[in-house]
Amino acid sequence: MNPARAYLRSRRGRRMTWSDRYAALFGLALVAAVLGNPVVATVQGLAAGVDAGRMGAGLGLLLAAYAGYLALARFLGPLVLPAADAAWLVLSPLPRRSVLGRAASVLLAVAAAAGAVLGLAVPAVLGVPDDLAVRLTAALVLGLGAAVGGMATAVLAQASQTWDSWLLTMIAGAVLLAAAAALLGGGPGRQVLLAVAGAPVAAVVAAAGLAAAVTAGLLRRAWIALDRIPAAKILSASARGGRVLSAAVTMDTGALTWVAEDNHWRGRVLRSRPWPGSAPRSAWAAGLAPAWPEWRRAGRRPGRLALLLGSTALPAVAAQAAGGMSALPVGVLLCGALTAAVAFTTGARRDGDNPSLARLLAVGPRALMAARAVLPALAAALWSSLALAGLAAAGALPGGPWWLLGPATAPAMAAGALRMARRRPADHSMPVIETAGAALPMGPIIWALTGADLALLGCLPALVALTGPSASLTASVITQVLAGAGVLTAYLLRQGRGAGEG
């Protein structure tokens, strides 16, 4: 065992030289120079106070981000190793804690950075009525405790199914607290948030001390549990992390969807279901039959449906945080509707990746794409209708049936989602344009705009109506119906050649 450890230490790279130390210090100084002004401005603005009307929305968004942080840690592993270490060292007789020690140190550093951001965000949302230094220190301790403790819980969840259930409970609790904060901030319950923000200094310090003690206990348990993490979980997490890293390096974010999709369905046993009928009674049913697996896939993922349903409140929360209807809630509304449509385009993505399978269906490309467009259009219509109803209920929109704009924008959203699903990977050979602000790589930019441009073009009447509510709602809905239907029709007519986007 000792010779093996000595061999590993000798192969872990050369010793750090003075130039390496200089480069590390210079990088840290550069990061401090870049982040120094925003951090100082944030700290100085804490004493100015916060608008009580935006407090609930800000706290809700912060808790939703924390839930996403925990979910991301659970999805990634969180402990991952390079491919060579995962294939050799994990299965070797070396103590697992010594093999995973470096990865655990990296996770601790990442969690500490996330905790510092969270600690600065909490007083920025709730305000600091007095004792800036004490409250800011306590907030940093609470943020570090939440981030580091959450990461330690994720490590424990990787080693134990019981802790995985606790982690899922934490994620669900953060989501429920986010919804409660958003609801309290928009009604009479705002006094509860004001009482929390104005809690005595002694109570804040006691909460910070309790958080530090709980975090220390979780860290100790996570360090002990490193020896008990099953090798299969480390290997699968490392393989998944390698695919995510490869997609990030090549800027092929479309591959991340396949990683999440494969991770969900791997190891699941599904019951076989017949198609809508062996002999469809009408040409309409025969045309929709190829898209039936997409509907079955949607029904088999109730968690994703519940998440999409809960996210319809985000535009109203964004409007509350922004103090009214502005670019932020409109952007959240359009992005959310497009995301809801994209969530149901797995079949279209597979058609683009493997056109030969689509040809085996013996259906024309236009008919097949029309069938693929039905479910994304319905999802976008339902999501945007609920979101618009929430905006109207929150007072961000004047009176009127604004929810009618949801079904009107659905065809354009479906066209944009299908175009996004069938786009090719980013072309990194395209030129980089130098601007006064920064260098813009055209390949990733064009890749990111593909599909979003079609949805934005088809939703221009709705965008004008939302940014200028003085316009006639009836005329806006009629114009939006024509624009959305025209964009979807033009996209379907363009599918004559069938195989993917150019």
ZAMARGU-4260 file (C-alpha; in steps of 0.2 Angstrom, whole numbers, plus 5000, padded with zeros to 4 digits):
<rodrens>
0) 5000/5000/5000 | 5014/5012/5005 | 5023/5010/4988 | 5007/5013/4979 | 5004/5029/4988
5) 5022/5035/4985 | 5020/5031/4966 | 5005/5041/4966 | 5013/5056/4974 | 5027/5055/4963
10) 5016/5056/4947 | 5005/5070/4953 | 5015/5083/4944 | 5031/5093/4947 | 5033/5104/4962
15) 5027/5122/4962 | 5040/5134/4957 | 5041/5153/4961 | 5034/5157/4944 | 5019/5146/4948
20) 5017/5155/4964 | 5018/5171/4955 | 5005/5166/4942 | 4993/5160/4956 | 4995/5176/4966
25) 4993/5187/4950 | 4977/5177/4946 | 4970/5180/4964 | 4974/5199/4963 | 4966/5200/4946
30) 4950/5192/4952 | 4950/5203/4967 | 4952/5218/4956 | 4938/5213/4945 | 4926/5208/4959
35) 4931/5221/4972 | 4921/5236/4965 | 4904/5226/4964 | 4907/5219/4982 | 4911/5235/4989
40) 4896/5244/4981 | 4885/5230/4987 | 4891/5232/5005 | 4890/5251/5005 | 4872/5249/4998
45) 4867/5238/5012 | 4864/5253/5024 | 4853/5262/5012 | 4838/5250/5015 | 4827/5240/5004
50) 4810/5242/4997 | 4798/5231/5007 | 4788/5228/4991 | 4802/5219/4983 | 4808/5210/4998
55) 4797/5194/4996 | 4802/5193/4977 | 4820/5194/4980 | 4820/5182/4994 | 4810/5170/4984
60) 4822/5171/4969 | 4836/5168/4981 | 4828/5152/4989 | 4824/5146/4971 | 4843/5148/4966
65) 4848/5139/4982 | 4836/5124/4977 | 4844/5124/4960 | 4861/5124/4968 | 4857/5108/4978
70) 4849/5100/4963 | 4864/5103/4953 | 4875/5096/4966 | 4864/5080/4967 | 4864/5078/4948
75) 4883/5080/4946 | 4887/5067/4960 | 4894/5078/4968 | 4911/5069/4970 | 4918/5066/4953
80) 4936/5060/4947 | 4945/5061/4931 | 4942/5046/4920 | 4959/5038/4923 | 4957/5039/4942
85) 4939/5033/4942 | 4944/5018/4931 | 4959/5013/4941 | 4961/5021/4959 | 4942/5019/4964
90) 4943/5000/4961 | 4961/4998/4969 | 4964/4993/4987 | 4969/5011/4991 | 4958/5019/5005
95) 4944/5028/4996 | 4946/5043/5007 | 4964/5046/5001 | 4958/5044/4983 | 4943/5056/4985
100) 4952/5069/4996 | 4957/5081/4982 | 4940/5081/4974 | 4932/5084/4991 | 4944/5099/4994
105) 4939/5106/4977 | 4920/5104/4982 | 4924/5113/4998 | 4931/5128/4989 | 4917/5129/4977
110) 4904/5128/4991 | 4914/5141/5000 | 4913/5153/4985 | 4894/5150/4983 | 4892/5153/5002
115) 4901/5170/5001 | 4889/5175/4986 | 4874/5169/4996 | 4880/5178/5012 | 4881/5194/5003
120) 4864/5192/4994 | 4854/5189/5010 | 4857/5206/5017 | 4856/5214/5000 | 4838/5207/4999
125) 4832/5209/5017 | 4842/5225/5021 | 4852/5229/5036 | 4843/5240/5049 | 4858/5242/5061
130) 4875/5235/5066 | 4881/5233/5048 | 4897/5224/5053 | 4889/5211/5065 | 4874/5207/5053
135) 4885/5206/5038 | 4897/5194/5047 | 4882/5184/5053 | 4875/5183/5035 | 4891/5177/5028
140) 4892/5163/5041 | 4874/5159/5037 | 4877/5159/5018 | 4893/5148/5021 | 4883/5136/5032
145) 4869/5134/5019 | 4881/5131/5004 | 4894/5121/5013 | 4881/5111/5023 | 4871/5108/5007
150) 4886/5101/4998 | 4891/5090/5013 | 4873/5083/5013 | 4875/5080/4994 | 4891/5070/4998
155) 4881/5060/5011 | 4867/5057/4999 | 4880/5050/4987 | 4884/5037/5000 | 4867/5033/5008
160) 4849/5032/5001 | 4843/5039/5017 | 4853/5055/5015 | 4847/5056/4997 | 4830/5057/5004
165) 4835/5071/5016 | 4843/5080/5001 | 4827/5079/4991 | 4817/5085/5006 | 4829/5100/5007
170) 4826/5104/4989 | 4808/5103/4990 | 4808/5114/5006 | 4818/5127/4998 | 4806/5128/4983
175) 4791/5129/4995 | 4799/5143/5005 | 4803/5152/4989 | 4784/5151/4985 | 4779/5156/5002
180) 4791/5171/5002 | 4785/5177/4985 | 4767/5176/4991 | 4770/5185/5008 | 4779/5199/4999
185) 4764/5203/4988 | 4751/5203/5002 | 4747/5207/5020 | 4760/5194/5025 | 4774/5207/5021
190) 4775/5211/5039 | 4782/5193/5042 | 4796/5197/5031 | 4799/5214/5039 | 4799/5205/5056
195) 4812/5193/5049 | 4823/5207/5042 | 4822/5217/5058 | 4826/5203/5070 | 4837/5207/5085
200) 4855/5206/5083 | 4856/5193/5097 | 4844/5182/5087 | 4854/5184/5071 | 4871/5179/5080
205) 4863/5164/5088 | 4856/5158/5071 | 4873/5160/5064 | 4881/5150/5078 | 4869/5136/5076
210) 4872/5136/5057 | 4891/5135/5060 | 4888/5120/5072 | 4877/5111/5061 | 4888/5113/5046
215) 4903/5107/5056 | 4894/5091/5061 | 4889/5088/5042 | 4907/5091/5036 | 4913/5078/5049
220) 4900/5065/5044 | 4904/5069/5025 | 4922/5066/5028 | 4919/5050/5037 | 4907/5044/5024
225) 4920/5046/5010 | 4926/5028/5013 | 4908/5021/5012 | 4903/5029/4995 | 4900/5014/4983
230) 4912/5013/4968 | 4897/5011/4956 | 4891/5029/4961 | 4908/5037/4959 | 4911/5029/4942
235) 4894/5034/4935 | 4896/5052/4942 | 4913/5053/4935 | 4907/5047/4918 | 4893/5060/4919
240) 4904/5074/4925 | 4916/5070/4910 | 4903/5072/4898 | 4897/5088/4906 | 4915/5095/4906
245) 4917/5090/4888 | 4901/5098/4883 | 4906/5114/4892 | 4924/5114/4884 | 4917/5112/4867
250) 4903/5124/4871 | 4890/5111/4865 | 4877/5114/4878 | 4865/5104/4868 | 4874/5088/4874
255) 4869/5093/4892 | 4851/5089/4888 | 4856/5071/4883 | 4866/5069/4899 | 4851/5074/4909
260) 4840/5063/4899 | 4851/5048/4899 | 4854/5050/4918 | 4835/5050/4921 | 4830/5035/4911
265) 4846/5024/4915 | 4841/5009/4925 | 4822/5012/4924 | 4810/4998/4919 | 4795/5004/4909
270) 4779/4996/4904 | 4776/4994/4886 | 4761/5003/4879 | 4752/5001/4862 | 4751/5016/4850
275) 4734/5025/4848 | 4728/5011/4837 | 4735/4998/4825 | 4723/5005/4812 | 4720/5023/4814
280) 4702/5028/4809 | 4707/5045/4801 | 4721/5053/4792 | 4722/5065/4807 | 4725/5051/4819
285) 4738/5043/4808 | 4747/5059/4806 | 4748/5062/4825 | 4753/5044/4829 | 4772/5046/4826
290) 4772/5059/4840 | 4764/5048/4853 | 4780/5043/4861 | 4783/5061/4866 | 4766/5061/4875
295) 4770/5045/4884 | 4787/5052/4889 | 4779/5068/4896 | 4767/5057/4906 | 4781/5047/4913
300) 4789/5062/4921 | 4777/5070/4933 | 4791/5079/4942 | 4795/5089/4927 | 4777/5094/4924
305) 4775/5099/4942 | 4791/5110/4940 | 4785/5118/4925 | 4768/5122/4933 | 4777/5129/4948
310) 4788/5140/4937 | 4773/5150/4930 | 4774/5161/4945 | 4792/5167/4940 | 4786/5181/4929
315) 4775/5188/4943 | 4789/5187/4955 | 4801/5195/4943 | 4788/5210/4941 | 4787/5212/4959
320) 4806/5212/4961 | 4808/5225/4947 | 4794/5236/4954 | 4782/5233/4939 | 4781/5227/4921
325) 4799/5230/4913 | 4811/5221/4903 | 4815/5208/4917 | 4797/5200/4919 | 4794/5201/4900
330) 4811/5192/4897 | 4806/5179/4910 | 4789/5176/4902 | 4796/5174/4885 | 4811/5163/4891
335) 4799/5152/4902 | 4787/5149/4888 | 4801/5144/4876 | 4808/5133/4889 | 4791/5124/4892
340) 4790/5121/4873 | 4808/5115/4872 | 4805/5102/4886 | 4794/5092/4874 | 4805/5091/4859
345) 4815/5076/4863 | 4808/5067/4847 | 4813/5081/4836 | 4831/5081/4843 | 4832/5063/4839
350) 4826/5066/4822 | 4840/5078/4819 | 4853/5067/4826 | 4848/5052/4817 | 4837/5056/4802
355) 4837/5037/4796 | 4826/5033/4811 | 4814/5047/4806 | 4813/5040/4788 | 4808/5023/4795
360) 4791/5030/4801 | 4786/5032/4783 | 4779/5049/4786 | 4783/5065/4776 | 4795/5077/4785
365) 4781/5091/4785 | 4768/5079/4793 | 4780/5072/4805 | 4786/5090/4811 | 4768/5095/4812
370) 4764/5081/4823 | 4780/5085/4834 | 4774/5103/4835 | 4757/5099/4844 | 4764/5095/4862
375) 4776/5110/4862 | 4763/5122/4857 | 4751/5116/4870 | 4764/5117/4884 | 4769/5134/4879
380) 4751/5140/4878 | 4747/5133/4895 | 4763/5140/4903 | 4761/5157/4896 | 4742/5158/4900
385) 4745/5154/4918 | 4760/5166/4919 | 4750/5180/4911 | 4736/5177/4923 | 4748/5178/4937
390) 4755/5194/4931 | 4737/5201/4930 | 4733/5195/4947 | 4749/5203/4954 | 4744/5220/4947
395) 4758/5221/4934 | 4746/5221/4919 | 4730/5232/4918 | 4713/5224/4917 | 4708/5212/4903
400) 4710/5194/4898 | 4729/5195/4895 | 4730/5176/4896 | 4723/5175/4878 | 4740/5180/4872
405) 4747/5163/4879 | 4738/5152/4866 | 4741/5166/4853 | 4760/5165/4855 | 4760/5146/4856
410) 4763/5142/4837 | 4778/5154/4837 | 4785/5146/4853 | 4783/5129/4845 | 4792/5134/4829
415) 4807/5141/4839 | 4808/5126/4850 | 4808/5114/4835 | 4821/5124/4827 | 4832/5124/4843
420) 4830/5105/4844 | 4836/5102/4827 | 4851/5114/4826 | 4868/5108/4823 | 4882/5110/4836
425) 4891/5127/4837 | 4903/5130/4823 | 4919/5136/4832 | 4928/5139/4815 | 4918/5155/4813
430) 4927/5172/4815 | 4928/5181/4832 | 4922/5199/4831 | 4932/5212/4841 | 4921/5225/4849
435) 4924/5239/4861 | 4918/5229/4876 | 4924/5211/4872 | 4928/5198/4858 | 4912/5190/4852
440) 4914/5172/4845 | 4901/5171/4831 | 4899/5152/4831 | 4892/5150/4849 | 4882/5167/4847
445) 4873/5161/4831 | 4870/5144/4839 | 4862/5152/4854 | 4851/5163/4843 | 4845/5149/4832
450) 4827/5146/4837 | 4826/5160/4849 | 4826/5172/4834 | 4811/5163/4826 | 4801/5163/4843
455) 4805/5182/4845 | 4800/5186/4827 | 4783/5177/4829 | 4780/5185/4846 | 4783/5203/4841
460) 4765/5208/4843 | 4764/5201/4861 | 4780/5209/4865 | 4773/5226/4859 | 4757/5224/4869
465) 4766/5219/4885 | 4779/5233/4884 | 4765/5246/4879 | 4749/5241/4888 | 4740/5256/4881
470) 4738/5246/4865 | 4721/5237/4861 | 4722/5220/4868 | 4710/5213/4856 | 4720/5219/4841
475) 4736/5213/4849 | 4729/5195/4851 | 4722/5195/4833 | 4739/5201/4826 | 4748/5189/4837
480) 4738/5174/4831 | 4741/5179/4813 | 4760/5181/4816 | 4762/5165/4826 | 4752/5154/4814
485) 4762/5162/4800 | 4779/5158/4808 | 4774/5140/4811 | 4767/5138/4794 | 4783/5145/4786
490) 4794/5134/4797 | 4784/5118/4792 | 4784/5122/4774 | 4803/5123/4775 | 4804/5105/4780
495) 4802/5098/4763 | 4820/5091/4763 | 4817/5084/4780 | 4834/5081/4788 | 4839/5095/4800
500) 4842/5113/4800 | 4855/5122/4789
</rodrens>
